[in-house]
Amino acid sequence: MEREKRNDTSFSRKRSFTFGAYGGVDRFTCGDETRPESTEDNILDNLDSPVTEKKPFLSTSINQRDTELFEIIEKLQGSRINEQRCEFPLPLKSQLLAIGGELPLILPSKLGGYWVDPPLERVIDVSPTSSHFGFEPESYDIMERDGEAKIYHEFFCSRYHHSFTAVDPSLGPLVLSVCLEEEENKLRVILRMRESSLHGVFSLSLFPNIPSAVELAKMLCDKVTISKFDVVSYLKAPELITAFDEHRVSPNFKFGILYQKDGQFTEEDILSNNDESEEFKEFLSILGETIQLQGFTGFRGGLDVCHGQTGSEAVFTSFHGREIMFHVATKLPFTEGDPQQLQRKRHIGNDIVALVYQEGQTPFLSDVIKSHFLHCFLVLRRIQRGKETGEVVYQVSVTAREDVPPFGPVLPDPPVFKDHSLLREFLLTKLINAEISCYKAEQFSRLELRTRSSLLESLQTELSTRSQCMMGHPGLSALSSSEGVRGGSEGSGGFIENFKRAIRVRSHSFETLGVPRKIGSSGSHKPKTDKDGESDKSPGTLPVFSDRVGPTELKDQTSPQEET
């Protein structure tokens, strides 16, 4: 009874609702003298078996529920800026600092929602000083985001082929391409629909006559109900079709790098680091080359290369034909008086995958960095293998949201690397595969479906209208090629840029071709120039969904679902 009374009088609890859900762990504020004993017991349970147990920190008594009700009312009346902060519970912070020995690199949230590799029960039994370093492959496989995206460019563009368009009552816009491979006596067919593209190869010996476009479409998808396709006669149709097929393919990647010092538990502490230790600089040199941003001509990952608004240096590398830019927190601008460091978070929070370099034994909490887009963290700790030899090795762990499927390469057992070249190969491959795997998460897959649907509708409309212009349709005037053709360079440019392009191209096509378009209640729209979509060519621009992090966190928002 006395304990419940202390809970009512000395405890206050807040949750971070900045992102429309329980994004962070509970924050407790209480004095050392009145700290409940049950809280410390539950913290020890969290360290022992954080994955299997889902018990709340506090008891669910009637008095506690009444207390939470008043705290919710207080939260709704409080400052929104304060609610954006996410901290470790103070008892947990003091408990971790008091515990000796090796601590795990990652500590999962008590609220769940993340998976950790390797699992904590496996890490506890593994000594980083072990002489056995597990399997060390010479190379790793990089995942392909869309393995069939380049089939049209590879097999169709170099051969004589036909394309067709139609609008199915149930499936929506359809774009069909058919190619005759006479040397192999085969028909190659691609049917593009809202959800996906279907690809098939048929032997001509199966048919007495070459099937019609409708018959071929129904062979690939029995849900097709239309009775005819329209022929595409526009001469530059292959450029438009290639751009659509490869809109998900990009050779460029950007990742965040966070620097976590010993004893740092909160997002604010981690983002406020300015000094770089020699060990951290050595690690950055393993990943890539430190370049000067001024005048840099490679992939810049949204950083300013003209006016120095995003710092003077960055880490960049090329890896198996791909360009990678790292958003290093310590190299991004530091703002005095801003504990949240929004100038740094606006870049790192807009990344999908981030790497955390730990100095010390303080674990990283899976959801300590609040962001709609950050779905995966690779955490790395530099450790001393032996005091006598002085050999330095790196221990690696991975955490991601629960709807992100597992991805390779597989961590060795124990997850320790001593060879720098192997570590670089592993980390860069793991980062790329992590981002590709994150696109399969619910939030991104839903956004990708919307992007693809909009791009396909624009493609079908443009191919159909321009083909009618080629045939001399009396109701349509000829259009200049510069207005309609967006070449292959616009076919790939990153996930966010594709979504922006889908909206821009759709609006441009409707206005240019005279096709009626739905008028929303948002008011008039200002015309955009070509530079609007070139995020890597105009300094200081933010992606269209930048309200997930940064200064736009101060805006009122409801839930991640509404954002997508």
HUQUIZI-V997370 format. One record per residue. N is the residue number from 1. RES is the residue in three letters. SS is DSSP state (2 for helix, 1 for strand, 0 for the rest). PSI is psi as a letter, one per 40 degrees, with the letter a starting at -180 (none if undefined). NEAR is the number of other ideal C-beta (glycine too) atoms within 12 Angstrom. Layout:
n=N res=RES ss=SS psi=PSI near=NEAR
n=N res=RES ss=SS psi=PSI near=NEAR
This chain:
n=1 res=MET ss=0 psi=d near=9
n=2 res=GLU ss=2 psi=d near=12
n=3 res=ARG ss=2 psi=d near=22
n=4 res=GLU ss=2 psi=d near=22
n=5 res=LYS ss=2 psi=d near=16
n=6 res=ARG ss=2 psi=d near=23
n=7 res=ASN ss=2 psi=d near=33
n=8 res=ASP ss=2 psi=d near=27
n=9 res=THR ss=2 psi=d near=16
n=10 res=SER ss=2 psi=e near=22
n=11 res=PHE ss=0 psi=h near=34
n=12 res=SER ss=0 psi=h near=25
n=13 res=ARG ss=1 psi=h near=33
n=14 res=LYS ss=1 psi=i near=30
n=15 res=ARG ss=0 psi=i near=35
n=16 res=SER ss=0 psi=h near=34
n=17 res=PHE ss=0 psi=e near=27
n=18 res=THR ss=0 psi=d near=41
n=19 res=PHE ss=0 psi=f near=34
n=20 res=GLY ss=0 psi=e near=24
n=21 res=ALA ss=0 psi=a near=24
n=22 res=TYR ss=0 psi=g near=24
n=23 res=GLY ss=0 psi=d near=37
n=24 res=GLY ss=0 psi=i near=34
n=25 res=VAL ss=0 psi=i near=40
n=26 res=ASP ss=0 psi=i near=35
n=27 res=ARG ss=1 psi=h near=31
n=28 res=PHE ss=1 psi=i near=33
n=29 res=THR ss=0 psi=h near=19
n=30 res=CYS ss=0 psi=i near=26
n=31 res=GLY ss=0 psi=i near=15
n=32 res=ASP ss=0 psi=d near=12
n=33 res=GLU ss=0 psi=d near=8
n=34 res=THR ss=0 psi=e near=21
n=35 res=ARG ss=0 psi=h near=25
n=36 res=PRO ss=0 psi=i near=31
n=37 res=GLU ss=2 psi=d near=16
n=38 res=SER ss=2 psi=d near=23
n=39 res=THR ss=2 psi=d near=33
n=40 res=GLU ss=2 psi=d near=24
n=41 res=ASP ss=2 psi=d near=20
n=42 res=ASN ss=2 psi=d near=28
n=43 res=ILE ss=2 psi=d near=33
n=44 res=LEU ss=2 psi=d near=22
n=45 res=ASP ss=2 psi=d near=22
n=46 res=ASN ss=2 psi=d near=36
n=47 res=LEU ss=2 psi=d near=29
n=48 res=ASP ss=2 psi=d near=19
n=49 res=SER ss=0 psi=g near=18
n=50 res=PRO ss=0 psi=e near=35
n=51 res=VAL ss=0 psi=d near=31
n=52 res=THR ss=0 psi=d near=14
n=53 res=GLU ss=0 psi=i near=19
n=54 res=LYS ss=0 psi=f near=17
n=55 res=LYS ss=0 psi=i near=22
n=56 res=PRO ss=0 psi=i near=23
n=57 res=PHE ss=0 psi=d near=34
n=58 res=LEU ss=0 psi=i near=31
n=59 res=SER ss=0 psi=i near=22
n=60 res=THR ss=0 psi=f near=15
n=61 res=SER ss=0 psi=i near=18
n=62 res=ILE ss=2 psi=d near=13
n=63 res=ASN ss=2 psi=d near=21
n=64 res=GLN ss=2 psi=d near=25
n=65 res=ARG ss=2 psi=d near=18
n=66 res=ASP ss=2 psi=d near=16
n=67 res=THR ss=2 psi=d near=26
n=68 res=GLU ss=2 psi=d near=27
n=69 res=LEU ss=2 psi=d near=15
n=70 res=PHE ss=2 psi=d near=18
n=71 res=GLU ss=2 psi=d near=27
n=72 res=ILE ss=2 psi=d near=19
n=73 res=ILE ss=2 psi=d near=13
n=74 res=GLU ss=2 psi=d near=18
n=75 res=LYS ss=2 psi=d near=22
n=76 res=LEU ss=2 psi=d near=15
n=77 res=GLN ss=2 psi=e near=12
n=78 res=GLY ss=0 psi=a near=19
n=79 res=SER ss=0 psi=h near=14
n=80 res=ARG ss=2 psi=d near=18
n=81 res=ILE ss=2 psi=d near=18
n=82 res=ASN ss=2 psi=d near=21
n=83 res=GLU ss=2 psi=e near=30
n=84 res=GLN ss=0 psi=e near=38
n=85 res=ARG ss=0 psi=i near=31
n=86 res=CYS ss=0 psi=h near=38
n=87 res=GLU ss=0 psi=i near=33
n=88 res=PHE ss=0 psi=i near=37
n=89 res=PRO ss=0 psi=h near=38
n=90 res=LEU ss=2 psi=d near=28
n=91 res=PRO ss=2 psi=d near=36
n=92 res=LEU ss=2 psi=d near=37
n=93 res=LYS ss=2 psi=d near=27
n=94 res=SER ss=2 psi=d near=20
n=95 res=GLN ss=2 psi=d near=27
n=96 res=LEU ss=2 psi=d near=31
n=97 res=LEU ss=2 psi=d near=20
n=98 res=ALA ss=2 psi=e near=17
n=99 res=ILE ss=0 psi=h near=20
n=100 res=GLY ss=0 psi=i near=9
n=101 res=GLY ss=0 psi=a near=12
n=102 res=GLU ss=0 psi=h near=24
n=103 res=LEU ss=0 psi=i near=31
n=104 res=PRO ss=0 psi=i near=39
n=105 res=LEU ss=0 psi=d near=44
n=106 res=ILE ss=1 psi=h near=39
n=107 res=LEU ss=1 psi=h near=39
n=108 res=PRO ss=0 psi=i near=40
n=109 res=SER ss=0 psi=i near=38
n=110 res=LYS ss=0 psi=d near=34
n=111 res=LEU ss=0 psi=e near=26
n=112 res=GLY ss=0 psi=a near=24
n=113 res=GLY ss=0 psi=e near=27
n=114 res=TYR ss=1 psi=i near=37
n=115 res=TRP ss=1 psi=i near=29
n=116 res=VAL ss=1 psi=h near=39
n=117 res=ASP ss=1 psi=h near=36
n=118 res=PRO ss=0 psi=i near=30
n=119 res=PRO ss=0 psi=i near=25
n=120 res=LEU ss=2 psi=d near=31
n=121 res=GLU ss=2 psi=d near=17
n=122 res=ARG ss=2 psi=d near=17
n=123 res=VAL ss=2 psi=d near=34
n=124 res=ILE ss=2 psi=d near=21
n=125 res=ASP ss=0 psi=e near=15
n=126 res=VAL ss=0 psi=h near=27
n=127 res=SER ss=0 psi=h near=19
n=128 res=PRO ss=0 psi=e near=35
n=129 res=THR ss=0 psi=e near=22
n=130 res=SER ss=0 psi=i near=21
n=131 res=SER ss=0 psi=e near=15
n=132 res=HIS ss=0 psi=h near=16
n=133 res=PHE ss=0 psi=e near=27
n=134 res=GLY ss=0 psi=a near=25
n=135 res=PHE ss=0 psi=h near=18
n=136 res=GLU ss=0 psi=g near=24
n=137 res=PRO ss=0 psi=i near=18
n=138 res=GLU ss=0 psi=d near=12
n=139 res=SER ss=0 psi=i near=15
n=140 res=TYR ss=0 psi=i near=28
n=141 res=ASP ss=0 psi=h near=19
n=142 res=ILE ss=0 psi=h near=29
n=143 res=MET ss=0 psi=i near=26
n=144 res=GLU ss=0 psi=h near=20
n=145 res=ARG ss=0 psi=d near=31
n=146 res=ASP ss=0 psi=g near=27
n=147 res=GLY ss=0 psi=d near=17
n=148 res=GLU ss=0 psi=e near=25
n=149 res=ALA ss=0 psi=d near=29
n=150 res=LYS ss=0 psi=e near=26
n=151 res=ILE ss=2 psi=d near=28
n=152 res=TYR ss=2 psi=d near=39
n=153 res=HIS ss=2 psi=d near=27
n=154 res=GLU ss=2 psi=d near=19
n=155 res=PHE ss=2 psi=d near=29
n=156 res=PHE ss=2 psi=d near=29
n=157 res=CYS ss=0 psi=d near=25
n=158 res=SER ss=0 psi=e near=14
n=159 res=ARG ss=0 psi=i near=22
n=160 res=TYR ss=0 psi=h near=16
n=161 res=HIS ss=1 psi=i near=29
n=162 res=HIS ss=1 psi=i near=32
n=163 res=SER ss=1 psi=i near=42
n=164 res=PHE ss=1 psi=i near=36
n=165 res=THR ss=1 psi=i near=41
n=166 res=ALA ss=1 psi=i near=32
n=167 res=VAL ss=1 psi=h near=25
n=168 res=ASP ss=1 psi=h near=28
n=169 res=PRO ss=0 psi=d near=13
n=170 res=SER ss=0 psi=d near=15
n=171 res=LEU ss=0 psi=e near=30
n=172 res=GLY ss=1 psi=a near=27
n=173 res=PRO ss=1 psi=i near=35
n=174 res=LEU ss=1 psi=h near=43
n=175 res=VAL ss=1 psi=h near=47
n=176 res=LEU ss=1 psi=h near=48
n=177 res=SER ss=1 psi=h near=45
n=178 res=VAL ss=1 psi=h near=38
n=179 res=CYS ss=1 psi=h near=34
n=180 res=LEU ss=1 psi=h near=26
n=181 res=GLU ss=1 psi=g near=21
n=182 res=GLU ss=2 psi=d near=14
n=183 res=GLU ss=2 psi=d near=11
n=184 res=GLU ss=2 psi=e near=16
n=185 res=ASN ss=0 psi=f near=16
n=186 res=LYS ss=1 psi=i near=22
n=187 res=LEU ss=1 psi=h near=36
n=188 res=ARG ss=1 psi=h near=35
n=189 res=VAL ss=1 psi=h near=39
n=190 res=ILE ss=1 psi=h near=41
n=191 res=LEU ss=1 psi=h near=41
n=192 res=ARG ss=1 psi=h near=43
n=193 res=MET ss=0 psi=i near=31
n=194 res=ARG ss=0 psi=d near=29
n=195 res=GLU ss=0 psi=d near=21
n=196 res=SER ss=0 psi=i near=23
n=197 res=SER ss=1 psi=h near=34
n=198 res=LEU ss=1 psi=h near=29
n=199 res=HIS ss=1 psi=h near=32
n=200 res=GLY ss=1 psi=i near=26
n=201 res=VAL ss=1 psi=h near=24
n=202 res=PHE ss=1 psi=h near=24
n=203 res=SER ss=1 psi=h near=16
n=204 res=LEU ss=2 psi=e near=19
n=205 res=SER ss=2 psi=e near=11
n=206 res=LEU ss=2 psi=e near=17
n=207 res=PHE ss=0 psi=h near=17
n=208 res=PRO ss=0 psi=d near=7
n=209 res=ASN ss=0 psi=i near=9
n=210 res=ILE ss=0 psi=h near=22
n=211 res=PRO ss=0 psi=i near=24
n=212 res=SER ss=0 psi=i near=23
n=213 res=ALA ss=2 psi=d near=33
n=214 res=VAL ss=2 psi=d near=25
n=215 res=GLU ss=2 psi=d near=27
n=216 res=LEU ss=2 psi=d near=33
n=217 res=ALA ss=2 psi=d near=35
n=218 res=LYS ss=2 psi=d near=26
n=219 res=MET ss=2 psi=d near=24
n=220 res=LEU ss=2 psi=d near=31
n=221 res=CYS ss=0 psi=h near=29
n=222 res=ASP ss=0 psi=e near=13
n=223 res=LYS ss=0 psi=e near=19
n=224 res=VAL ss=0 psi=h near=30
n=225 res=THR ss=0 psi=e near=18
n=226 res=ILE ss=0 psi=i near=27
n=227 res=SER ss=0 psi=e near=15
n=228 res=LYS ss=0 psi=i near=19
n=229 res=PHE ss=0 psi=i near=33
n=230 res=ASP ss=1 psi=h near=31
n=231 res=VAL ss=1 psi=h near=24
n=232 res=VAL ss=0 psi=h near=35
n=233 res=SER ss=0 psi=e near=22
n=234 res=TYR ss=0 psi=h near=32
n=235 res=LEU ss=0 psi=d near=17
n=236 res=LYS ss=0 psi=f near=29
n=237 res=ALA ss=2 psi=d near=35
n=238 res=PRO ss=2 psi=d near=33
n=239 res=GLU ss=2 psi=d near=29
n=240 res=LEU ss=2 psi=d near=43
n=241 res=ILE ss=2 psi=d near=43
n=242 res=THR ss=2 psi=d near=36
n=243 res=ALA ss=2 psi=d near=36
n=244 res=PHE ss=2 psi=d near=45
n=245 res=ASP ss=2 psi=d near=38
n=246 res=GLU ss=0 psi=e near=35
n=247 res=HIS ss=0 psi=e near=40
n=248 res=ARG ss=0 psi=e near=36
n=249 res=VAL ss=0 psi=h near=30
n=250 res=SER ss=0 psi=h near=33
n=251 res=PRO ss=0 psi=e near=22
n=252 res=ASN ss=1 psi=i near=29
n=253 res=PHE ss=1 psi=i near=41
n=254 res=LYS ss=1 psi=h near=43
n=255 res=PHE ss=1 psi=i near=46
n=256 res=GLY ss=1 psi=i near=47
n=257 res=ILE ss=1 psi=h near=46
n=258 res=LEU ss=1 psi=i near=44
n=259 res=TYR ss=1 psi=h near=41
n=260 res=GLN ss=1 psi=h near=40
n=261 res=LYS ss=1 psi=i near=30
n=262 res=ASP ss=0 psi=h near=21
n=263 res=GLY ss=0 psi=e near=22
n=264 res=GLN ss=0 psi=h near=32
n=265 res=PHE ss=0 psi=d near=35
n=266 res=THR ss=0 psi=i near=34
n=267 res=GLU ss=2 psi=d near=42
n=268 res=GLU ss=2 psi=d near=27
n=269 res=ASP ss=2 psi=d near=29
n=270 res=ILE ss=2 psi=d near=42
n=271 res=LEU ss=2 psi=e near=45
n=272 res=SER ss=0 psi=e near=29
n=273 res=ASN ss=0 psi=h near=32
n=274 res=ASN ss=0 psi=d near=22
n=275 res=ASP ss=0 psi=h near=16
n=276 res=GLU ss=0 psi=h near=24
n=277 res=SER ss=0 psi=i near=21
n=278 res=GLU ss=2 psi=d near=13
n=279 res=GLU ss=2 psi=d near=24
n=280 res=PHE ss=2 psi=d near=34
n=281 res=LYS ss=2 psi=d near=23
n=282 res=GLU ss=2 psi=d near=19
n=283 res=PHE ss=2 psi=d near=35
n=284 res=LEU ss=2 psi=d near=32
n=285 res=SER ss=2 psi=d near=20
n=286 res=ILE ss=2 psi=d near=32
n=287 res=LEU ss=2 psi=d near=37
n=288 res=GLY ss=0 psi=a near=32
n=289 res=GLU ss=1 psi=h near=22
n=290 res=THR ss=1 psi=h near=28
n=291 res=ILE ss=1 psi=i near=30
n=292 res=GLN ss=1 psi=h near=20
n=293 res=LEU ss=0 psi=d near=32
n=294 res=GLN ss=0 psi=h near=20
n=295 res=GLY ss=0 psi=e near=14
n=296 res=PHE ss=0 psi=h near=28
n=297 res=THR ss=0 psi=e near=15
n=298 res=GLY ss=0 psi=a near=26
n=299 res=PHE ss=0 psi=h near=31
n=300 res=ARG ss=0 psi=e near=36
n=301 res=GLY ss=0 psi=f near=42
n=302 res=GLY ss=0 psi=e near=41
n=303 res=LEU ss=0 psi=i near=44
n=304 res=ASP ss=0 psi=h near=30
n=305 res=VAL ss=0 psi=e near=30
n=306 res=CYS ss=0 psi=d near=18
n=307 res=HIS ss=0 psi=e near=16
n=308 res=GLY ss=0 psi=f near=21
n=309 res=GLN ss=0 psi=e near=21
n=310 res=THR ss=0 psi=f near=34
n=311 res=GLY ss=0 psi=i near=32
n=312 res=SER ss=0 psi=d near=21
n=313 res=GLU ss=1 psi=i near=28
n=314 res=ALA ss=1 psi=i near=40
n=315 res=VAL ss=1 psi=h near=39
n=316 res=PHE ss=1 psi=i near=34
n=317 res=THR ss=1 psi=i near=32
n=318 res=SER ss=1 psi=h near=19
n=319 res=PHE ss=1 psi=h near=29
n=320 res=HIS ss=0 psi=f near=18
n=321 res=GLY ss=0 psi=e near=13
n=322 res=ARG ss=1 psi=i near=31
n=323 res=GLU ss=1 psi=h near=29
n=324 res=ILE ss=1 psi=h near=40
n=325 res=MET ss=1 psi=h near=40
n=326 res=PHE ss=1 psi=h near=47
n=327 res=HIS ss=1 psi=g near=43
n=328 res=VAL ss=1 psi=h near=45
n=329 res=ALA ss=2 psi=d near=46
n=330 res=THR ss=2 psi=e near=36
n=331 res=LYS ss=2 psi=e near=37
n=332 res=LEU ss=0 psi=i near=42
n=333 res=PRO ss=0 psi=h near=30
n=334 res=PHE ss=0 psi=h near=23
n=335 res=THR ss=0 psi=h near=19
n=336 res=GLU ss=0 psi=h near=10
n=337 res=GLY ss=0 psi=e near=10
n=338 res=ASP ss=0 psi=g near=21
n=339 res=PRO ss=0 psi=d near=22
n=340 res=GLN ss=0 psi=e near=34
n=341 res=GLN ss=0 psi=g near=33
n=342 res=LEU ss=2 psi=d near=32
n=343 res=GLN ss=2 psi=d near=31
n=344 res=ARG ss=2 psi=d near=41
n=345 res=LYS ss=2 psi=d near=44
n=346 res=ARG ss=2 psi=d near=39
n=347 res=HIS ss=2 psi=d near=45
n=348 res=ILE ss=2 psi=d near=45
n=349 res=GLY ss=0 psi=e near=43
n=350 res=ASN ss=0 psi=e near=41
n=351 res=ASP ss=0 psi=i near=47
n=352 res=ILE ss=0 psi=d near=43
n=353 res=VAL ss=1 psi=i near=46
n=354 res=ALA ss=1 psi=i near=47
n=355 res=LEU ss=1 psi=h near=50
n=356 res=VAL ss=1 psi=h near=44
n=357 res=TYR ss=1 psi=h near=42
n=358 res=GLN ss=1 psi=h near=40
n=359 res=GLU ss=1 psi=h near=32
n=360 res=GLY ss=0 psi=a near=25
n=361 res=GLN ss=0 psi=e near=27
n=362 res=THR ss=0 psi=h near=32
n=363 res=PRO ss=0 psi=i near=40
n=364 res=PHE ss=1 psi=h near=44
n=365 res=LEU ss=1 psi=h near=43
n=366 res=SER ss=0 psi=d near=43
n=367 res=ASP ss=0 psi=f near=39
n=368 res=VAL ss=0 psi=d near=42
n=369 res=ILE ss=0 psi=h near=50
n=370 res=LYS ss=0 psi=h near=41
n=371 res=SER ss=0 psi=i near=43
n=372 res=HIS ss=0 psi=d near=39
n=373 res=PHE ss=0 psi=d near=44
n=374 res=LEU ss=0 psi=h near=43
n=375 res=HIS ss=0 psi=e near=43
n=376 res=CYS ss=1 psi=i near=47
n=377 res=PHE ss=1 psi=h near=48
n=378 res=LEU ss=1 psi=h near=46
n=379 res=VAL ss=1 psi=h near=47
n=380 res=LEU ss=1 psi=h near=41
n=381 res=ARG ss=1 psi=h near=38
n=382 res=ARG ss=1 psi=h near=35
n=383 res=ILE ss=1 psi=i near=32
n=384 res=GLN ss=1 psi=h near=20
n=385 res=ARG ss=0 psi=d near=24
n=386 res=GLY ss=0 psi=i near=16
n=387 res=LYS ss=0 psi=d near=10
n=388 res=GLU ss=0 psi=d near=8
n=389 res=THR ss=0 psi=d near=12
n=390 res=GLY ss=0 psi=e near=10
n=391 res=GLU ss=0 psi=h near=20
n=392 res=VAL ss=1 psi=h near=26
n=393 res=VAL ss=1 psi=i near=31
n=394 res=TYR ss=1 psi=h near=39
n=395 res=GLN ss=1 psi=h near=40
n=396 res=VAL ss=1 psi=i near=43
n=397 res=SER ss=1 psi=i near=40
n=398 res=VAL ss=1 psi=h near=44
n=399 res=THR ss=1 psi=i near=43
n=400 res=ALA ss=1 psi=i near=37
n=401 res=ARG ss=1 psi=i near=36
n=402 res=GLU ss=0 psi=d near=22
n=403 res=ASP ss=0 psi=e near=21
n=404 res=VAL ss=0 psi=h near=34
n=405 res=PRO ss=0 psi=i near=24
n=406 res=PRO ss=0 psi=i near=24
n=407 res=PHE ss=0 psi=i near=33
n=408 res=GLY ss=0 psi=i near=23
n=409 res=PRO ss=0 psi=i near=34
n=410 res=VAL ss=0 psi=h near=22
n=411 res=LEU ss=0 psi=h near=37
n=412 res=PRO ss=0 psi=i near=29
n=413 res=ASP ss=0 psi=h near=21
n=414 res=PRO ss=0 psi=i near=32
n=415 res=PRO ss=0 psi=g near=39
n=416 res=VAL ss=1 psi=h near=38
n=417 res=PHE ss=1 psi=h near=36
n=418 res=LYS ss=0 psi=d near=30
n=419 res=ASP ss=0 psi=h near=20
n=420 res=HIS ss=2 psi=d near=19
n=421 res=SER ss=2 psi=d near=16
n=422 res=LEU ss=2 psi=d near=27
n=423 res=LEU ss=2 psi=d near=34
n=424 res=ARG ss=2 psi=d near=28
n=425 res=GLU ss=2 psi=d near=27
n=426 res=PHE ss=2 psi=d near=42
n=427 res=LEU ss=2 psi=d near=40
n=428 res=LEU ss=2 psi=d near=35
n=429 res=THR ss=2 psi=d near=31
n=430 res=LYS ss=2 psi=d near=43
n=431 res=LEU ss=2 psi=d near=45
n=432 res=ILE ss=2 psi=d near=40
n=433 res=ASN ss=2 psi=d near=36
n=434 res=ALA ss=2 psi=d near=41
n=435 res=GLU ss=2 psi=d near=40
n=436 res=ILE ss=2 psi=d near=35
n=437 res=SER ss=2 psi=d near=31
n=438 res=CYS ss=2 psi=d near=39
n=439 res=TYR ss=0 psi=e near=38
n=440 res=LYS ss=0 psi=e near=29
n=441 res=ALA ss=0 psi=i near=33
n=442 res=GLU ss=2 psi=d near=20
n=443 res=GLN ss=2 psi=d near=33
n=444 res=PHE ss=2 psi=d near=37
n=445 res=SER ss=2 psi=d near=24
n=446 res=ARG ss=2 psi=d near=22
n=447 res=LEU ss=2 psi=d near=35
n=448 res=GLU ss=2 psi=d near=31
n=449 res=LEU ss=2 psi=d near=25
n=450 res=ARG ss=2 psi=d near=24
n=451 res=THR ss=2 psi=d near=35
n=452 res=ARG ss=2 psi=d near=35
n=453 res=SER ss=2 psi=d near=27
n=454 res=SER ss=2 psi=d near=31
n=455 res=LEU ss=2 psi=d near=41
n=456 res=LEU ss=2 psi=d near=39
n=457 res=GLU ss=2 psi=d near=35
n=458 res=SER ss=2 psi=d near=40
n=459 res=LEU ss=2 psi=d near=46
n=460 res=GLN ss=2 psi=d near=41
n=461 res=THR ss=2 psi=d near=36
n=462 res=GLU ss=2 psi=d near=41
n=463 res=LEU ss=2 psi=d near=45
n=464 res=SER ss=2 psi=d near=35
n=465 res=THR ss=2 psi=d near=34
n=466 res=ARG ss=2 psi=d near=36
n=467 res=SER ss=2 psi=d near=32
n=468 res=GLN ss=2 psi=d near=27
n=469 res=CYS ss=2 psi=d near=29
n=470 res=MET ss=2 psi=d near=23
n=471 res=MET ss=0 psi=e near=18
n=472 res=GLY ss=0 psi=f near=12
n=473 res=HIS ss=0 psi=h near=19
n=474 res=PRO ss=0 psi=d near=9
n=475 res=GLY ss=0 psi=e near=12
n=476 res=LEU ss=0 psi=h near=20
n=477 res=SER ss=0 psi=i near=16
n=478 res=ALA ss=0 psi=i near=19
n=479 res=LEU ss=0 psi=i near=25
n=480 res=SER ss=0 psi=i near=12
n=481 res=SER ss=2 psi=d near=19
n=482 res=SER ss=2 psi=d near=12
n=483 res=GLU ss=2 psi=d near=21
n=484 res=GLY ss=2 psi=d near=33
n=485 res=VAL ss=0 psi=h near=30
n=486 res=ARG ss=0 psi=h near=36
n=487 res=GLY ss=0 psi=a near=19
n=488 res=GLY ss=2 psi=d near=25
n=489 res=SER ss=2 psi=d near=21
n=490 res=GLU ss=2 psi=e near=31
n=491 res=GLY ss=0 psi=e near=35
n=492 res=SER ss=0 psi=h near=32
n=493 res=GLY ss=0 psi=e near=33
n=494 res=GLY ss=0 psi=i near=39
n=495 res=PHE ss=2 psi=d near=41
n=496 res=ILE ss=2 psi=d near=35
n=497 res=GLU ss=2 psi=d near=37
n=498 res=ASN ss=2 psi=d near=39
n=499 res=PHE ss=2 psi=d near=33
n=500 res=LYS ss=2 psi=d near=31
n=501 res=ARG ss=2 psi=d near=39
n=502 res=ALA ss=2 psi=d near=37
n=503 res=ILE ss=2 psi=d near=29
n=504 res=ARG ss=2 psi=d near=31
n=505 res=VAL ss=2 psi=d near=39
n=506 res=ARG ss=2 psi=d near=31
n=507 res=SER ss=2 psi=d near=28
n=508 res=HIS ss=2 psi=d near=31
n=509 res=SER ss=2 psi=d near=33
n=510 res=PHE ss=2 psi=d near=23
n=511 res=GLU ss=2 psi=d near=21
n=512 res=THR ss=2 psi=d near=29
n=513 res=LEU ss=2 psi=e near=31
n=514 res=GLY ss=0 psi=f near=17
n=515 res=VAL ss=0 psi=h near=22
n=516 res=PRO ss=0 psi=i near=9
n=517 res=ARG ss=0 psi=i near=19
n=518 res=LYS ss=0 psi=h near=11
n=519 res=ILE ss=0 psi=h near=11
n=520 res=GLY ss=0 psi=a near=9
n=521 res=SER ss=0 psi=e near=6
n=522 res=SER ss=0 psi=e near=8
n=523 res=GLY ss=0 psi=a near=7
n=524 res=SER ss=0 psi=i near=8
n=525 res=HIS ss=0 psi=h near=16
n=526 res=LYS ss=0 psi=h near=9
n=527 res=PRO ss=0 psi=i near=12
n=528 res=LYS ss=0 psi=i near=19
n=529 res=THR ss=0 psi=i near=12
n=530 res=ASP ss=2 psi=d near=19
n=531 res=LYS ss=2 psi=e near=13
n=532 res=ASP ss=2 psi=d near=22
n=533 res=GLY ss=2 psi=e near=30
n=534 res=GLU ss=0 psi=g near=23
n=535 res=SER ss=0 psi=d near=32
n=536 res=ASP ss=0 psi=e near=32
n=537 res=LYS ss=0 psi=e near=23
n=538 res=SER ss=0 psi=h near=23
n=539 res=PRO ss=0 psi=i near=23
n=540 res=GLY ss=0 psi=e near=22
n=541 res=THR ss=0 psi=i near=26
n=542 res=LEU ss=0 psi=i near=29
n=543 res=PRO ss=0 psi=i near=35
n=544 res=VAL ss=0 psi=d near=29
n=545 res=PHE ss=0 psi=f near=32
n=546 res=SER ss=2 psi=e near=30
n=547 res=ASP ss=2 psi=e near=30
n=548 res=ARG ss=2 psi=d near=39
n=549 res=VAL ss=0 psi=a near=42
n=550 res=GLY ss=2 psi=a near=35
n=551 res=PRO ss=2 psi=d near=24
n=552 res=THR ss=2 psi=e near=26
n=553 res=GLU ss=2 psi=d near=33
n=554 res=LEU ss=2 psi=e near=19
n=555 res=LYS ss=0 psi=i near=17
n=556 res=ASP ss=0 psi=h near=13
n=557 res=GLN ss=0 psi=i near=26
n=558 res=THR ss=0 psi=c near=14
n=559 res=SER ss=0 psi=i near=19
n=560 res=PRO ss=2 psi=d near=28
n=561 res=GLN ss=2 psi=d near=15
n=562 res=GLU ss=2 psi=d near=17
n=563 res=GLU ss=2 psi=d near=27
n=564 res=THR ss=0 psi=none near=26
